[in-house]
């Protein structure tokens, strides 16, 4: 009965543990961000007879092409040998990339360095010993820039590079063209948001006149939004070990197995925490700070364009505005006919 209650309690703990929720994820344990309940809604307060309306727009734009940059190094006893070995490896890489569909003109090799490699030779004399540094060979480093259009072939590119012992992927650049068209679309969307917000005041019989505006653009590339992540995984606690001892349960660890003998109360045990795995992931800009999102759904990291438009208005009641309009309206002069003109002359 005790064993049944113990397992039932474990099930309840697992059910209440947020780490088991697939809609949350383990990143919850890596962040100290403010809970959503602590957020406040920004309010546009008027300053005298003026008010400022703001529109924040975000657009997700997929890359039109990509550039993968790999680092390749080659060492040898002489410069001609290093150049020969490096050329053979690069030739094989280019041949396989062309077979994959990458045009040869989109493969660029950038020479980085060519330096000697030093070693030490022990020199022994009658009264002293010393290690002398001498050249032992040469090392050449180059970067390979690969331009391609489909992100799906990046895995194949990495496999091709690995065949030639190239494992260092420095970075992947996201290329995009036609930025001006994106800015125009963002600007039009912001104007629509400002017009929608101003209608709220018009519905309340208020009149708005523009007196000033300010705007600004920004752009975030995927490489700027990657964050580090450590897998959440804790070792067994003393309470779990005690419960296991009482129920004669075998504890399987990542590096060892602990068999607890219920008949021996002094059975020794050791707790060993496994090293937590670290990785990185793409963390897009949150949507909750924007008035409108263009292309909100995307499956791969995208370039995120942002635009902010702030417009300052003077605010007054519509009745007051109409009264001012009537006061400033110029009087219309009626034309004088010939009879009235003669009458004035005679007077």
Phi and psi in degrees as GROMACS dihedral restraints (atoms count N, CA, C in turn):
[ dihedral_restraints ]
;  ai    aj    ak    al  type     phi  dphi    fc
    3     4     5     6     1   -61.3    20    10
    4     5     6     7     1   -38.9    20    10
    6     7     8     9     1   -64.4    20    10
    7     8     9    10     1   -40.2    20    10
    9    10    11    12     1   -64.3    20    10
   10    11    12    13     1   -44.3    20    10
   12    13    14    15     1   -63.5    20    10
   13    14    15    16     1   -36.2    20    10
   15    16    17    18     1   -63.0    20    10
   16    17    18    19     1   -47.9    20    10
   18    19    20    21     1   -67.6    20    10
   19    20    21    22     1   -34.5    20    10
   21    22    23    24     1   -64.3    20    10
   22    23    24    25     1   -39.8    20    10
   24    25    26    27     1   -64.1    20    10
   25    26    27    28     1   -38.0    20    10
   27    28    29    30     1   -62.8    20    10
   28    29    30    31     1   -38.8    20    10
   30    31    32    33     1   -64.5    20    10
   31    32    33    34     1   -40.0    20    10
   33    34    35    36     1   -64.4    20    10
   34    35    36    37     1   -40.9    20    10
   36    37    38    39     1   -63.3    20    10
   37    38    39    40     1   -42.6    20    10
   39    40    41    42     1   -64.5    20    10
   40    41    42    43     1   -35.1    20    10
   42    43    44    45     1   -69.0    20    10
   43    44    45    46     1   -38.1    20    10
   45    46    47    48     1   -84.8    20    10
   46    47    48    49     1    -9.1    20    10
   48    49    50    51     1   -78.0    20    10
   49    50    51    52     1   119.0    20    10
   51    52    53    54     1   -63.7    20    10
   52    53    54    55     1   -17.3    20    10
   54    55    56    57     1   -66.8    20    10
   55    56    57    58     1   -19.8    20    10
   57    58    59    60     1   -84.7    20    10
   58    59    60    61     1    -7.0    20    10
   60    61    62    63     1   -79.7    20    10
   61    62    63    64     1   123.8    20    10
   63    64    65    66     1   -73.0    20    10
   64    65    66    67     1   -19.6    20    10
   66    67    68    69     1   -86.8    20    10
   67    68    69    70     1    -0.8    20    10
   69    70    71    72     1  -105.4    20    10
   70    71    72    73     1   -61.4    20    10
   72    73    74    75     1    92.2    20    10
   73    74    75    76     1   157.9    20    10
   75    76    77    78     1   -75.9    20    10
   76    77    78    79     1    -9.6    20    10
   78    79    80    81     1   -63.8    20    10
   79    80    81    82     1   -17.6    20    10
   81    82    83    84     1   -55.7    20    10
   82    83    84    85     1   -33.3    20    10
   84    85    86    87     1   -83.7    20    10
   85    86    87    88     1    -8.7    20    10
   87    88    89    90     1  -101.6    20    10
   88    89    90    91     1    -6.0    20    10
   90    91    92    93     1  -118.8    20    10
   91    92    93    94     1   152.0    20    10
   93    94    95    96     1  -119.2    20    10
   94    95    96    97     1    26.8    20    10
   96    97    98    99     1   -65.6    20    10
   97    98    99   100     1   155.6    20    10
   99   100   101   102     1   -68.8    20    10
  100   101   102   103     1   139.6    20    10
  102   103   104   105     1   -64.3    20    10
  103   104   105   106     1   154.0    20    10
  105   106   107   108     1   -61.5    20    10
  106   107   108   109     1   -30.0    20    10
  108   109   110   111     1   -69.1    20    10
  109   110   111   112     1   -16.3    20    10
  111   112   113   114     1   -89.8    20    10
  112   113   114   115     1    -5.4    20    10
  114   115   116   117     1   -75.9    20    10
  115   116   117   118     1   154.5    20    10
  117   118   119   120     1  -122.9    20    10
  118   119   120   121     1   153.7    20    10
  120   121   122   123     1   -89.4    20    10
  121   122   123   124     1   123.1    20    10
  123   124   125   126     1   -67.6    20    10
  124   125   126   127     1   140.0    20    10
  126   127   128   129     1  -120.4    20    10
  127   128   129   130     1   139.5    20    10
  129   130   131   132     1   -86.9    20    10
  130   131   132   133     1    99.2    20    10
  132   133   134   135     1   -88.7    20    10
  133   134   135   136     1   140.9    20    10
  135   136   137   138     1   -79.8    20    10
  136   137   138   139     1   149.3    20    10
  138   139   140   141     1  -118.0    20    10
  139   140   141   142     1    98.0    20    10
  141   142   143   144     1    70.3    20    10
  142   143   144   145     1  -120.7    20    10
  144   145   146   147     1  -107.1    20    10
  145   146   147   148     1    20.3    20    10
  147   148   149   150     1  -120.5    20    10
  148   149   150   151     1   154.3    20    10
  150   151   152   153     1  -145.4    20    10
  151   152   153   154     1   147.3    20    10
  153   154   155   156     1  -114.4    20    10
  154   155   156   157     1   122.9    20    10
  156   157   158   159     1  -105.6    20    10
  157   158   159   160     1   136.7    20    10
  159   160   161   162     1  -125.3    20    10
  160   161   162   163     1   142.0    20    10
  162   163   164   165     1  -128.5    20    10
  163   164   165   166     1   121.7    20    10
  165   166   167   168     1  -111.9    20    10
  166   167   168   169     1   121.6    20    10
  168   169   170   171     1  -121.7    20    10
  169   170   171   172     1   139.1    20    10
  171   172   173   174     1  -125.4    20    10
  172   173   174   175     1   138.7    20    10
  174   175   176   177     1  -131.0    20    10
  175   176   177   178     1   127.7    20    10
  177   178   179   180     1   -92.7    20    10
  178   179   180   181     1   122.5    20    10
  180   181   182   183     1  -121.9    20    10
  181   182   183   184     1   120.6    20    10
  183   184   185   186     1   -69.8    20    10
  184   185   186   187     1   150.1    20    10
  186   187   188   189     1   -69.9    20    10
  187   188   189   190     1   143.5    20    10
  189   190   191   192     1   -83.9    20    10
  190   191   192   193     1   -23.9    20    10
  192   193   194   195     1  -159.9    20    10
  193   194   195   196     1   170.6    20    10
  195   196   197   198     1  -134.6    20    10
  196   197   198   199     1   151.8    20    10
  198   199   200   201     1  -129.0    20    10
  199   200   201   202     1   113.7    20    10
  201   202   203   204     1   -97.2    20    10
  202   203   204   205     1   132.7    20    10
  204   205   206   207     1  -117.0    20    10
  205   206   207   208     1   119.6    20    10
  207   208   209   210     1  -112.9    20    10
  208   209   210   211     1   151.9    20    10
  210   211   212   213     1  -109.4    20    10
  211   212   213   214     1   129.6    20    10
  213   214   215   216     1  -124.9    20    10
  214   215   216   217     1   138.9    20    10
  216   217   218   219     1  -133.0    20    10
  217   218   219   220     1   150.6    20    10
  219   220   221   222     1  -144.4    20    10
  220   221   222   223     1   133.5    20    10
  222   223   224   225     1  -123.5    20    10
  223   224   225   226     1   157.1    20    10
  225   226   227   228     1  -172.0    20    10
  226   227   228   229     1   177.5    20    10
  228   229   230   231     1   -80.3    20    10
  229   230   231   232     1   -20.4    20    10
  231   232   233   234     1  -142.2    20    10
  232   233   234   235     1   160.3    20    10
  234   235   236   237     1   -64.6    20    10
  235   236   237   238     1   -45.5    20    10
  237   238   239   240     1   -58.8    20    10
  238   239   240   241     1   -37.7    20    10
  240   241   242   243     1   -67.2    20    10
  241   242   243   244     1   -41.5    20    10
  243   244   245   246     1   -63.2    20    10
  244   245   246   247     1   -45.5    20    10
  246   247   248   249     1   -61.9    20    10
  247   248   249   250     1   -40.0    20    10
  249   250   251   252     1   -66.3    20    10
  250   251   252   253     1   -45.7    20    10
  252   253   254   255     1   -66.2    20    10
  253   254   255   256     1   -39.7    20    10
  255   256   257   258     1   -65.2    20    10
  256   257   258   259     1   -41.8    20    10
  258   259   260   261     1   -64.0    20    10
  259   260   261   262     1   -39.1    20    10
  261   262   263   264     1   -64.3    20    10
  262   263   264   265     1   -42.8    20    10
  264   265   266   267     1   -66.8    20    10
  265   266   267   268     1   -42.7    20    10
  267   268   269   270     1   -65.9    20    10
  268   269   270   271     1   -37.8    20    10
  270   271   272   273     1   -62.7    20    10
  271   272   273   274     1   -41.5    20    10
  273   274   275   276     1   -69.2    20    10
  274   275   276   277     1   -37.4    20    10
  276   277   278   279     1   -63.5    20    10
  277   278   279   280     1   -46.3    20    10
  279   280   281   282     1   -63.5    20    10
  280   281   282   283     1   -40.3    20    10
  282   283   284   285     1   -62.3    20    10
  283   284   285   286     1   -43.1    20    10
  285   286   287   288     1   -71.1    20    10
  286   287   288   289     1   -35.1    20    10
  288   289   290   291     1   -67.2    20    10
  289   290   291   292     1   -39.3    20    10
  291   292   293   294     1   -64.3    20    10
  292   293   294   295     1   -38.6    20    10
  294   295   296   297     1   -64.4    20    10
  295   296   297   298     1   -30.0    20    10
  297   298   299   300     1   -73.4    20    10
  298   299   300   301     1   -22.3    20    10
  300   301   302   303     1   119.8    20    10
  301   302   303   304     1     1.6    20    10
  303   304   305   306     1   -85.0    20    10
  304   305   306   307     1   126.8    20    10
  306   307   308   309     1   -69.7    20    10
  307   308   309   310     1   144.3    20    10
  309   310   311   312     1   -62.9    20    10
  310   311   312   313     1   -30.2    20    10
  312   313   314   315     1   -68.7    20    10
  313   314   315   316     1   -16.9    20    10
  315   316   317   318     1   -93.8    20    10
  316   317   318   319     1    11.5    20    10
  318   319   320   321     1  -114.6    20    10
  319   320   321   322     1   116.5    20    10
  321   322   323   324     1  -122.9    20    10
  322   323   324   325     1   131.9    20    10
  324   325   326   327     1  -107.2    20    10
  325   326   327   328     1   124.3    20    10
  327   328   329   330     1  -113.2    20    10
  328   329   330   331     1   115.1    20    10
  330   331   332   333     1   -71.9    20    10
  331   332   333   334     1   131.1    20    10
  333   334   335   336     1  -106.0    20    10
  334   335   336   337     1   -53.5    20    10
  336   337   338   339     1  -159.2    20    10
  337   338   339   340     1   157.9    20    10
  339   340   341   342     1  -145.8    20    10
  340   341   342   343     1   106.5    20    10
  342   343   344   345     1  -131.1    20    10
  343   344   345   346     1   154.3    20    10
  345   346   347   348     1   -75.1    20    10
  346   347   348   349     1   153.4    20    10
  348   349   350   351     1  -105.8    20    10
  349   350   351   352     1   134.9    20    10
  351   352   353   354     1  -110.6    20    10
  352   353   354   355     1   150.8    20    10
  354   355   356   357     1  -136.3    20    10
  355   356   357   358     1   176.5    20    10
  357   358   359   360     1  -117.6    20    10
  358   359   360   361     1   140.0    20    10
  360   361   362   363     1  -119.5    20    10
  361   362   363   364     1   130.8    20    10
  363   364   365   366     1   -84.5    20    10
  364   365   366   367     1   122.7    20    10
  366   367   368   369     1  -109.3    20    10
  367   368   369   370     1   120.5    20    10
  369   370   371   372     1  -110.1    20    10
  370   371   372   373     1   127.8    20    10
  372   373   374   375     1  -118.5    20    10
  373   374   375   376     1  -178.8    20    10
  375   376   377   378     1   -64.0    20    10
  376   377   378   379     1   -41.3    20    10
  378   379   380   381     1  -115.8    20    10
  379   380   381   382     1     5.5    20    10
  381   382   383   384     1  -154.9    20    10
  382   383   384   385     1   159.4    20    10
  384   385   386   387     1  -133.1    20    10
  385   386   387   388     1   138.7    20    10
  387   388   389   390     1  -150.7    20    10
  388   389   390   391     1   149.8    20    10
  390   391   392   393     1   -98.3    20    10
  391   392   393   394     1   124.3    20    10
  393   394   395   396     1  -105.6    20    10
  394   395   396   397     1   131.0    20    10
  396   397   398   399     1   -83.2    20    10
  397   398   399   400     1   126.6    20    10
  399   400   401   402     1  -134.2    20    10
  400   401   402   403     1   153.3    20    10
  402   403   404   405     1   -63.9    20    10
  403   404   405   406     1   132.5    20    10
  405   406   407   408     1  -117.4    20    10
  406   407   408   409     1    -6.5    20    10
  408   409   410   411     1   165.9    20    10
  409   410   411   412     1  -164.8    20    10
  411   412   413   414     1  -137.5    20    10
  412   413   414   415     1   152.8    20    10
  414   415   416   417     1  -134.2    20    10
  415   416   417   418     1   133.2    20    10
  417   418   419   420     1  -118.5    20    10
  418   419   420   421     1   135.5    20    10
  420   421   422   423     1  -121.9    20    10
  421   422   423   424     1   137.8    20    10
  423   424   425   426     1  -139.8    20    10
  424   425   426   427     1   156.8    20    10
  426   427   428   429     1  -111.2    20    10
  427   428   429   430     1   138.8    20    10
  429   430   431   432     1  -111.4    20    10
  430   431   432   433     1   117.6    20    10
  432   433   434   435     1   -99.8    20    10
  433   434   435   436     1   124.2    20    10
  435   436   437   438     1  -122.4    20    10
  436   437   438   439     1   118.2    20    10
  438   439   440   441     1   -98.3    20    10
  439   440   441   442     1   126.9    20    10
  441   442   443   444     1  -145.8    20    10
  442   443   444   445     1   160.1    20    10
  444   445   446   447     1  -100.4    20    10
  445   446   447   448     1   -31.0    20    10
  447   448   449   450     1  -103.8    20    10
  448   449   450   451     1   122.1    20    10
  450   451   452   453     1   -65.4    20    10
  451   452   453   454     1   -23.2    20    10
  453   454   455   456     1   -65.7    20    10
  454   455   456   457     1   -19.6    20    10
  456   457   458   459     1   -89.9    20    10
  457   458   459   460     1     2.2    20    10
  459   460   461   462     1   -63.1    20    10
  460   461   462   463     1   -38.8    20    10
  462   463   464   465     1   -61.3    20    10
  463   464   465   466     1   -40.1    20    10
  465   466   467   468     1   -67.2    20    10
  466   467   468   469     1   -35.5    20    10
  468   469   470   471     1   -64.5    20    10
  469   470   471   472     1   -42.7    20    10
  471   472   473   474     1   -62.2    20    10
  472   473   474   475     1   -39.4    20    10
  474   475   476   477     1   -65.6    20    10
  475   476   477   478     1   -39.6    20    10
  477   478   479   480     1   -63.9    20    10
  478   479   480   481     1   -42.0    20    10
  480   481   482   483     1   -66.3    20    10
  481   482   483   484     1   -35.5    20    10
  483   484   485   486     1   -66.6    20    10
  484   485   486   487     1   -29.6    20    10
  486   487   488   489     1   -61.2    20    10
  487   488   489   490     1   -26.9    20    10
  489   490   491   492     1  -106.3    20    10
  490   491   492   493     1    24.7    20    10
  492   493   494   495     1    60.1    20    10
  493   494   495   496     1    38.5    20    10
  495   496   497   498     1  -111.9    20    10
  496   497   498   499     1   110.1    20    10
  498   499   500   501     1  -119.2    20    10
  499   500   501   502     1    -6.8    20    10
  501   502   503   504     1   -93.5    20    10
  502   503   504   505     1    94.6    20    10
  504   505   506   507     1   -87.0    20    10
  505   506   507   508     1   106.6    20    10
  507   508   509   510     1   -67.9    20    10
  508   509   510   511     1   -52.9    20    10
  510   511   512   513     1  -168.1    20    10
  511   512   513   514     1   166.0    20    10
  513   514   515   516     1  -121.1    20    10
  514   515   516   517     1   117.0    20    10
  516   517   518   519     1   -91.3    20    10
  517   518   519   520     1   139.5    20    10
  519   520   521   522     1  -101.0    20    10
  520   521   522   523     1   121.8    20    10
  522   523   524   525     1  -105.0    20    10
  523   524   525   526     1   141.7    20    10
  525   526   527   528     1  -146.1    20    10
  526   527   528   529     1   141.5    20    10
  528   529   530   531     1  -117.6    20    10
  529   530   531   532     1   167.7    20    10
  531   532   533   534     1    73.0    20    10
  532   533   534   535     1    39.6    20    10
  534   535   536   537     1   -63.2    20    10
  535   536   537   538     1   -32.4    20    10
  537   538   539   540     1   -62.5    20    10
  538   539   540   541     1   -38.6    20    10
  540   541   542   543     1   -64.1    20    10
  541   542   543   544     1   -37.7    20    10
  543   544   545   546     1   -66.0    20    10
  544   545   546   547     1   -41.6    20    10
  546   547   548   549     1   -63.5    20    10
  547   548   549   550     1   -39.7    20    10
  549   550   551   552     1   -62.9    20    10
  550   551   552   553     1   -42.1    20    10
  552   553   554   555     1   -65.5    20    10
  553   554   555   556     1   -40.0    20    10
  555   556   557   558     1   -62.9    20    10
  556   557   558   559     1   -42.3    20    10
  558   559   560   561     1   -63.8    20    10
  559   560   561   562     1   -43.7    20    10
  561   562   563   564     1   -64.1    20    10
  562   563   564   565     1   -38.8    20    10
  564   565   566   567     1   -65.3    20    10
  565   566   567   568     1   -38.6    20    10
  567   568   569   570     1   -66.1    20    10
  568   569   570   571     1   -39.5    20    10
  570   571   572   573     1   -61.9    20    10
  571   572   573   574     1   -39.1    20    10
  573   574   575   576     1   -63.8    20    10
  574   575   576   577     1   -38.6    20    10
  576   577   578   579     1   -65.8    20    10
  577   578   579   580     1   -42.6    20    10
  579   580   581   582     1   -62.7    20    10
  580   581   582   583     1   -41.5    20    10
  582   583   584   585     1   -64.0    20    10
  583   584   585   586     1   -39.5    20    10
  585   586   587   588     1   -64.7    20    10
  586   587   588   589     1   -42.1    20    10
  588   589   590   591     1   -67.1    20    10
  589   590   591   592     1   -36.8    20    10
  591   592   593   594     1   -68.4    20    10
  592   593   594   595     1   -26.0    20    10
  594   595   596   597     1   -66.2    20    10
  595   596   597   598     1   -24.5    20    10
  597   598   599   600     1   -61.8    20    10
  598   599   600   601     1   -41.0    20    10
  600   601   602   603     1   -72.2    20    10
  601   602   603   604     1   -37.8    20    10
  603   604   605   606     1   -64.3    20    10
  604   605   606   607     1   -35.8    20    10
  606   607   608   609     1   -65.9    20    10
  607   608   609   610     1   -21.4    20    10
  609   610   611   612     1   -97.7    20    10
  610   611   612   613     1    21.2    20    10
  612   613   614   615     1    60.3    20    10
  613   614   615   616     1    40.1    20    10
  615   616   617   618     1  -111.7    20    10
  616   617   618   619     1   148.2    20    10
  618   619   620   621     1  -112.7    20    10
  619   620   621   622     1   133.3    20    10
  621   622   623   624     1  -115.6    20    10
  622   623   624   625     1   137.7    20    10
  624   625   626   627     1  -128.3    20    10
  625   626   627   628     1   131.5    20    10
  627   628   629   630     1   -74.3    20    10
  628   629   630   631     1   132.3    20    10
  630   631   632   633     1  -119.2    20    10
  631   632   633   634     1   -21.6    20    10
  633   634   635   636     1  -166.4    20    10
  634   635   636   637     1   158.1    20    10
  636   637   638   639     1  -150.6    20    10
  637   638   639   640     1   157.7    20    10
  639   640   641   642     1  -146.9    20    10
  640   641   642   643     1   144.8    20    10
  642   643   644   645     1  -146.5    20    10
  643   644   645   646     1   168.0    20    10
  645   646   647   648     1  -167.0    20    10
  646   647   648   649     1   147.0    20    10
  648   649   650   651     1  -111.2    20    10
  649   650   651   652     1   157.0    20    10
  651   652   653   654     1  -153.7    20    10
  652   653   654   655     1   159.9    20    10
  654   655   656   657     1  -145.4    20    10
  655   656   657   658     1   133.7    20    10
  657   658   659   660     1  -121.1    20    10
  658   659   660   661     1   127.1    20    10
  660   661   662   663     1   -95.0    20    10
  661   662   663   664     1   154.3    20    10
  663   664   665   666     1   -54.2    20    10
  664   665   666   667     1   -37.2    20    10
  666   667   668   669     1   -60.9    20    10
  667   668   669   670     1   -24.9    20    10
  669   670   671   672     1   -81.6    20    10
  670   671   672   673     1   -10.0    20    10
  672   673   674   675     1  -110.7    20    10
  673   674   675   676     1     9.8    20    10
  675   676   677   678     1   -82.4    20    10
  676   677   678   679     1   137.4    20    10
  678   679   680   681     1  -126.1    20    10
  679   680   681   682     1   156.8    20    10
  681   682   683   684     1   -81.9    20    10
  682   683   684   685     1   153.0    20    10
  684   685   686   687     1  -145.3    20    10
  685   686   687   688     1   131.8    20    10
  687   688   689   690     1  -114.7    20    10
  688   689   690   691     1   126.3    20    10
  690   691   692   693     1   -60.5    20    10
  691   692   693   694     1   134.5    20    10
  693   694   695   696     1   -83.7    20    10
  694   695   696   697     1   116.1    20    10
  696   697   698   699     1  -161.5    20    10
  697   698   699   700     1   115.9    20    10
  699   700   701   702     1  -109.1    20    10
  700   701   702   703     1   153.5    20    10
  702   703   704   705     1   -77.4    20    10
  703   704   705   706     1   176.3    20    10
  705   706   707   708     1   -68.9    20    10
  706   707   708   709     1   139.0    20    10
  708   709   710   711     1   -91.0    20    10
  709   710   711   712     1   169.0    20    10
  711   712   713   714     1   -63.6    20    10
  712   713   714   715     1   -30.4    20    10
  714   715   716   717     1   -70.4    20    10
  715   716   717   718     1   -38.4    20    10
  717   718   719   720     1   -66.3    20    10
  718   719   720   721     1   -39.3    20    10
  720   721   722   723     1   -65.9    20    10
  721   722   723   724     1   -41.4    20    10
  723   724   725   726     1   -63.6    20    10
  724   725   726   727     1   -42.7    20    10
  726   727   728   729     1   -64.2    20    10
  727   728   729   730     1   -38.8    20    10
  729   730   731   732     1   -66.7    20    10
  730   731   732   733     1   -38.1    20    10
  732   733   734   735     1   -62.2    20    10
  733   734   735   736     1   -42.7    20    10
  735   736   737   738     1   -66.7    20    10
  736   737   738   739     1   -28.7    20    10
  738   739   740   741     1  -106.8    20    10
  739   740   741   742     1    11.2    20    10
  741   742   743   744     1    55.1    20    10
  742   743   744   745     1    48.9    20    10
  744   745   746   747     1  -100.0    20    10
  745   746   747   748     1   144.1    20    10
  747   748   749   750     1   -91.5    20    10
  748   749   750   751     1   126.1    20    10
  750   751   752   753     1   -98.8    20    10
  751   752   753   754     1   121.5    20    10
  753   754   755   756     1  -102.0    20    10
  754   755   756   757     1   117.2    20    10
  756   757   758   759     1  -100.5    20    10
  757   758   759   760     1   173.9    20    10
  759   760   761   762     1   -68.7    20    10
  760   761   762   763     1   -27.9    20    10
  762   763   764   765     1  -120.7    20    10
  763   764   765   766     1   -12.8    20    10
  765   766   767   768     1  -152.4    20    10
  766   767   768   769     1   165.1    20    10
  768   769   770   771     1  -121.0    20    10
  769   770   771   772     1   129.8    20    10
  771   772   773   774     1  -109.1    20    10
  772   773   774   775     1   117.0    20    10
  774   775   776   777     1  -101.8    20    10
  775   776   777   778     1   113.9    20    10
  777   778   779   780     1   -97.5    20    10
  778   779   780   781     1   123.2    20    10
  780   781   782   783     1   -93.4    20    10
  781   782   783   784     1   115.0    20    10
  783   784   785   786     1   -64.7    20    10
  784   785   786   787     1   -26.9    20    10
  786   787   788   789     1   -74.6    20    10
  787   788   789   790     1   -18.9    20    10
  789   790   791   792     1  -113.3    20    10
  790   791   792   793     1   110.0    20    10
  792   793   794   795     1   -73.1    20    10
  793   794   795   796     1   -16.5    20    10
  795   796   797   798     1  -104.2    20    10
  796   797   798   799     1    22.3    20    10
  798   799   800   801     1   -61.3    20    10
  799   800   801   802     1   122.4    20    10
  801   802   803   804     1   -72.6    20    10
  802   803   804   805     1   150.9    20    10
  804   805   806   807     1  -145.5    20    10
  805   806   807   808     1   159.1    20    10
  807   808   809   810     1  -131.3    20    10
  808   809   810   811     1   138.6    20    10
  810   811   812   813     1  -105.5    20    10
  811   812   813   814     1   122.4    20    10
  813   814   815   816     1  -129.9    20    10
  814   815   816   817     1   116.6    20    10
  816   817   818   819     1   -84.4    20    10
  817   818   819   820     1   129.1    20    10
  819   820   821   822     1   -74.4    20    10
  820   821   822   823     1   144.2    20    10
  822   823   824   825     1   -60.3    20    10
  823   824   825   826     1   134.2    20    10
  825   826   827   828     1   -80.0    20    10
  826   827   828   829     1   137.2    20    10
  828   829   830   831     1   -80.6    20    10
  829   830   831   832     1   135.7    20    10
  831   832   833   834     1  -110.8    20    10
  832   833   834   835     1   146.8    20    10
  834   835   836   837     1  -153.7    20    10
  835   836   837   838     1  -173.9    20    10
  837   838   839   840     1  -130.8    20    10
  838   839   840   841     1   157.9    20    10
  840   841   842   843     1  -149.1    20    10
  841   842   843   844     1   160.4    20    10
  843   844   845   846     1   -85.5    20    10
  844   845   846   847     1   124.3    20    10
  846   847   848   849     1  -119.9    20    10
  847   848   849   850     1    97.3    20    10
  849   850   851   852     1   -67.1    20    10
  850   851   852   853     1   163.2    20    10
  852   853   854   855     1   -66.6    20    10
  853   854   855   856     1   134.2    20    10
  855   856   857   858     1   -64.7    20    10
  856   857   858   859     1   146.2    20    10
  858   859   860   861     1   -83.8    20    10
  859   860   861   862     1   -13.5    20    10
  861   862   863   864     1   -71.4    20    10
  862   863   864   865     1    -7.5    20    10
  864   865   866   867     1  -101.4    20    10
  865   866   867   868     1     6.6    20    10
  867   868   869   870     1  -116.6    20    10
  868   869   870   871     1   148.6    20    10
  870   871   872   873     1   -80.0    20    10
  871   872   873   874     1   -29.0    20    10
  873   874   875   876     1  -149.8    20    10
  874   875   876   877     1   139.6    20    10
  876   877   878   879     1  -116.5    20    10
  877   878   879   880     1   125.6    20    10
  879   880   881   882     1  -101.9    20    10
  880   881   882   883     1   128.3    20    10
  882   883   884   885     1    59.4    20    10
  883   884   885   886     1    61.7    20    10
  885   886   887   888     1   -71.2    20    10
  886   887   888   889     1   -28.1    20    10
  888   889   890   891     1   -99.6    20    10
  889   890   891   892     1   120.2    20    10
  891   892   893   894     1  -150.2    20    10
  892   893   894   895     1   149.2    20    10
  894   895   896   897     1  -102.3    20    10
  895   896   897   898     1   -14.7    20    10
  897   898   899   900     1  -127.2    20    10
  898   899   900   901     1   156.5    20    10
  900   901   902   903     1   -53.2    20    10
  901   902   903   904     1   135.1    20    10
  903   904   905   906     1  -128.1    20    10
  904   905   906   907     1   164.6    20    10
  906   907   908   909     1   -79.2    20    10
  907   908   909   910     1   132.0    20    10
  909   910   911   912     1  -110.8    20    10
  910   911   912   913     1   113.1    20    10
  912   913   914   915     1   -94.7    20    10
  913   914   915   916     1   138.4    20    10
  915   916   917   918     1  -129.4    20    10
  916   917   918   919     1   144.3    20    10
  918   919   920   921     1  -141.5    20    10
  919   920   921   922     1   135.1    20    10
  921   922   923   924     1  -123.2    20    10
  922   923   924   925     1   131.5    20    10
  924   925   926   927     1  -126.0    20    10
  925   926   927   928     1   123.7    20    10
  927   928   929   930     1  -117.4    20    10
  928   929   930   931     1   124.7    20    10
  930   931   932   933     1  -121.5    20    10
  931   932   933   934     1   129.6    20    10
  933   934   935   936     1  -101.0    20    10
  934   935   936   937     1   128.5    20    10
  936   937   938   939     1  -119.6    20    10
  937   938   939   940     1   151.5    20    10
  939   940   941   942     1   -90.5    20    10
  940   941   942   943     1   140.6    20    10
  942   943   944   945     1  -121.3    20    10
  943   944   945   946     1   132.3    20    10
  945   946   947   948     1  -152.5    20    10
  946   947   948   949     1   164.1    20    10
  948   949   950   951     1   -67.3    20    10
  949   950   951   952     1   149.9    20    10
  951   952   953   954     1   -64.2    20    10
  952   953   954   955     1   -35.6    20    10
  954   955   956   957     1   -64.6    20    10
  955   956   957   958     1   -41.0    20    10
  957   958   959   960     1   -66.7    20    10
  958   959   960   961     1   -37.3    20    10
  960   961   962   963     1   -67.2    20    10
  961   962   963   964     1   -40.5    20    10
  963   964   965   966     1   -66.8    20    10
  964   965   966   967     1   -37.2    20    10
  966   967   968   969     1   -63.8    20    10
  967   968   969   970     1   -41.2    20    10
  969   970   971   972     1   -66.7    20    10
  970   971   972   973     1   -36.8    20    10
  972   973   974   975     1   -63.1    20    10
  973   974   975   976     1   -40.4    20    10
  975   976   977   978     1   -68.4    20    10
  976   977   978   979     1   -36.8    20    10
  978   979   980   981     1   -67.7    20    10
  979   980   981   982     1   -35.9    20    10
  981   982   983   984     1   -86.9    20    10
  982   983   984   985     1    -0.4    20    10
  984   985   986   987     1   -75.7    20    10
  985   986   987   988     1   127.0    20    10
  987   988   989   990     1   -70.7    20    10
  988   989   990   991     1   145.2    20    10
  990   991   992   993     1   -72.5    20    10
  991   992   993   994     1   141.0    20    10
  993   994   995   996     1   -85.9    20    10
  994   995   996   997     1   130.2    20    10
  996   997   998   999     1   -89.1    20    10
  997   998   999  1000     1   126.8    20    10
  999  1000  1001  1002     1   -84.6    20    10
 1000  1001  1002  1003     1   138.0    20    10
 1002  1003  1004  1005     1   -67.2    20    10
 1003  1004  1005  1006     1   142.6    20    10
 1005  1006  1007  1008     1   -97.3    20    10
 1006  1007  1008  1009     1   127.4    20    10
 1008  1009  1010  1011     1   -81.2    20    10
 1009  1010  1011  1012     1   176.2    20    10
 1011  1012  1013  1014     1   -66.4    20    10
 1012  1013  1014  1015     1   -37.6    20    10
 1014  1015  1016  1017     1   -65.3    20    10
 1015  1016  1017  1018     1   -43.7    20    10
 1017  1018  1019  1020     1   -65.5    20    10
 1018  1019  1020  1021     1   -34.3    20    10
 1020  1021  1022  1023     1   -66.6    20    10
 1021  1022  1023  1024     1   -40.4    20    10
 1023  1024  1025  1026     1   -68.1    20    10
 1024  1025  1026  1027     1   -37.5    20    10
 1026  1027  1028  1029     1   -62.4    20    10
 1027  1028  1029  1030     1   -38.9    20    10
 1029  1030  1031  1032     1   -67.9    20    10
 1030  1031  1032  1033     1   -37.3    20    10
 1032  1033  1034  1035     1   -65.6    20    10
 1033  1034  1035  1036     1   -41.6    20    10
 1035  1036  1037  1038     1   -66.3    20    10
 1036  1037  1038  1039     1   -33.3    20    10
